[in-house]
Structure formats: C-alpha cells, structure tokens
Amino acid sequence: MPGKADIYGINTFELLTMNRLIKRLLNLFFTLIPFLSITAQKPGSQRLLIGSYTSGIVSDGIYYYQFNANGSAELISKTAAADPSFLAVALNKPNIYAVNELGNGMGAVSAYQFDKVSGNFELLNTVLSGGDHPCHISIDSKSRFAFVSNYSGGNFSVMRIEADGSLSNAIQTIQHNGSSANKSRQDKPHVHSAFISPDEKYLLVQDLGTDQISVYGLNLNNTRPVSQKPISVFNCNPGDGPRHISFHPTKPIVYAVQELTGSVTVLNFNKGSLRKLQQVNMFVKSDEKKSGAADIHVSPDGKFLYASNRAEFNDLSIFKIGQNGWLQWVGSEPTLGLAPRNFAIDPTGKFLLAANQNSNEVVVFKRNLQTGKLTDTGKRIGVSKPVCLKFVD
C-alpha cells in the first residue's frame, strides 16, 4: 500500500519540487504587480514619451511614462538611444521615430517598433539624416514618409517609411541657401523644423538662418512627395530666426515662434500662401535680457497660445487667441527650471508639461481652462536633459 506522502500518487520528492515551483511563481507574480499596475492603464491616465540629450553621459535616451489624472507620472520603460532630441509617433501603427543629433558633421534617424501597452522598444534601423545636426522630424498621418530637418546642414530630407515601419535612405534632400542679419547665428541656412499642414497638402519649413518660412507642395501619393522648389516663401523680419510653428485647430492661422527676437508672428494660411497679420513680443520691450525662444503650441480648444523662452528668461508666454486669430498678452509663467526647450499640453488641455533641459526635470503645471494661466502642481518628472515631450494616442 502507498505511504501517506504517496496517497495521491505523488511522492515526497515531487511534492517538494512542486512547492518550490509554486513559491517561485508567487514571488514572480508579486514582483510584477507594480509593472502590471502601470501597463494596465489607469482610468483617466495617458501615455507620454520623453526624448533627451545623452551626450555620452547616460545610456538611456527615450523614456515612456504613464501620466496620471492627478499630474503624477510613473516610468513604464526606457531604451538606449543616441541624443534622441525630437520624436515622432505614428498614428494607428506601432512605431516611433527619433532624430539622433550626432556630432562631427553626422546626423541620423532611428525607427523603432513600439508596443504602446507594454512599452517595449525594438530598434528597426538607423539611417543617415542627409545632413548635419538633425533637430526635428515629422511624419504624415498614414506613416508613408518622414521629414527630417538638418539644422547645421541647412537642408531637410525625406525618408520613405517601409511596410515594417523601418526607414529608407533619404529619397529627397532639399538644400537651402542664404543668410540674414544676425551674423553670429545667421551666417548660413539653418533649417529648424518642417511641419505638415493639417490637410497634408503642404510642408512648411522654418529656416532660422535665412529668416524664411518656405511652403512646399506635398503629394503623399508620389514616390518623391515634396516639390523641388517652394510654392511660396514668407520673409520674416531680419534677425527674427523662425524656429517652430503651431496650426490653429479650426482657423486658417499659423503661429511662428521667432527664436532670436523672442516674438510670435501670426500668419494667415490660405492655399499654400502665408500673409502676416500680427507680430507680438514674448516679453516687455524694455527688457534687455537675452532671448532664446524655442517651442510654441495652441491649446486643444484653440483659445490660448503658449511659447517658451530659454536663455535668460526661462518662462512661458501666455496669449489669448481672439475670434480673428490675433493674440492678446495674458502674462508669463516661470518654468521653475533652466532652458525650456520643449513643452507639451496634454490632450485634455488640463496640464502643461515644461521640459527644462538644463535642470534635468519636467515640471507639471495645471492649466486654467478659462484664463489660460498656469499653476505649479508640485509634480516633477526627473529626466536627464529632457528636450522632447510627446503624448501617445
């Protein structure tokens, strides 16, 4: 007859082995609980990507967070990347793209397979950017092409996005020429960004070095989607230094932030042509501090405009948008850190996150939806040299 330990057909050794296995599984389960609580997205939470400068100091460059309804954030995952200073997130596809600001005249762009739930990153490939010092990337809504701006190269390149999400080598590189009034910053072209118009018929290219915003025709059904020459060119004031733009969500208006003069230009945009309506300063005219305007965004409801200023300001300018699209000064809010190169408004419009590059943290502000003013939540996201914030749909 079997002994007590063997009464169910299981001997003592098998019982001990099973107990060890159960303990290991329980330990693994309890270890994964914090991770599972994040990847199982909390009600009201959103997902946030942060790109940063690495400069050989840290190995990680792209960070993925859960951004909670109370303004706090929890790290989900991160991946190594070389100076991923600007990111683009594919719509309805599991891919993200990053420029790599490599030195010594080199520039690159990387494509990643990206699981928005788990936060898993897989590098697909890296290709040359077609110029020196790439600083901006945008992609169309169906992920057919990527448009990369090369600051020091003074040009922008177009890469085809393959079926698997990887990037081709540059299929178009369009070189700018010229200079402008500020001899120390505008001795040659410096393409700083290339934004696709909401109807995806045009590509608006901001050149800080030549003080020009060039509008190129865009046909995403063509193998070479960008017109070889611009269909129109808007000349900014000499010494302005156009850097980034933001489209109004419902009006035919484009807002351009001018890095060197610390101002915002309001432009009517109609059939590929830009017409100046207004230009406003981001600070009191008598202020003699050095300006380094950087980023610009319209709030999701189209009622307010925000623009960041680095250098000796380290603040955000706030403007109310009128019915005609013109701007009215509301005030400015310190970003509570150094060098707010980039910022983002969350899709609900309730929060504004300022990436302070030189103080290594993202400061979370609460937005007043009626006045546009900002209040510090006390919440911070500690990241080494954060320079790009992208909410993930």
Salt bridges, closest charged atoms under 4 A:
ASP60 OD2 - LYS78 NZ 3.39
GLU74 OE2 - LYS42 NZ 2.87
GLU101 OE1 - HIS133 NE2 2.64
GLU101 OE2 - ARG341 NH2 3.74
ASP140 OD2 - ARG144 NE 3.24
GLU162 OE2 - ARG160 NH2 3.05
ASP187 OD1 - HIS190 NE2 3.91
GLU200 OE1 - ARG144 NH2 3.90
ASP207 OD2 - HIS176 ND1 2.81
GLU259 OE2 - ARG185 NH2 3.12
GLU259 OE1 - HIS192 NE2 3.95
GLU259 OE1 - ARG243 NH1 2.85
GLU259 OE2 - ARG310 NH2 3.24
ASP295 OD1 - HIS244 ND1 3.28
ASP295 OD2 - HIS297 NE2 2.90
GLU361 OE2 - ARG380 NE 3.62
ASP376 OD1 - ARG380 NH1 2.85
